[in-house]
Amino acid sequence: FFAVLLIPLLEEVIFRGFLLEVLSSRLGRAAGVVLSSFAFAILHGVAAAPVIFTLAVAMALVKLRTRSLLVCWLV
């Protein structure tokens, strides 16, 4: 339950619901996407960071386009 549902939901709220929005509003969309994705990737470990960063950028773009955390969470 925690690994499959709760933790991914919390990650979406923190990284795409809060951090992406704050950074995008203060620094612009591109910087918001890159910086929030970088933070997300680093928190998942340096070894996996390039792959996770790519996924995080895609998810940030989904969030910005759909304006929905639910869509990101389901993906």
N, C-alpha and C positions, 0 to 999 in steps of 0.2 A: 504493500500500500504506500509506504513512505517513498521508496525508491522509484516507483512507477507513476504515482499520482501527485503526492504532496510536494516532494522536492522539485520536480519540474514546474509545478504551478508557482511555487515560491521563487524559483529562478526567473520565470517570466515576469512576475510582479516586480522583482527587484531590478533586473537588468533591462527589460524592455518596457515595463510599465512606469518605472521611476527613472533609472539612470539614463536611458536613451532619451526620454522626454526632456529631462533637465539639461543634459548636454546639448541636445539638438536646439533647444530654445535659446541657450546661452552662446553656443559656438557655431551653430549651423548644423544642418542635417548630416552632411558628410562627416564632419568631426564627431558628431554624436554617434553615428553608426560605427565609425572606426574605433573610437575610444571605449564605448560600451562593449563592443565585440572583443576588443583586446582584453579588457578586464574580465569578461566572461571566460575567454580562452585561458588566460593565465591562472585563474582560479581552478581550472580543470587539469592543470599540470603542464609543465613546459614541454614535455615530450609530445603531448597530443595537441599542443597549442595551434599549430598551423591548420590542422583539420578542423578543430573546434572553432577557430577564428572564422574560417570560411562558412561553416554552418551558422555561426552567430551573425555574420553579416547578412546572410540570406534571411534569417529569422527577423532581424531588425528591419529589413526592407519589407518583409511581409507585414510586420506590425505597422510600419509607416503607411503602407498602401491600404491595408484593411482597417486600421485603427482599432484592431481587436486583439486582445491578449488571448482570447479563447481560441482563435485560429492558430496562433503560435503554439499554444499549449497542446492542441490536438495534433499538430504536425510533429 
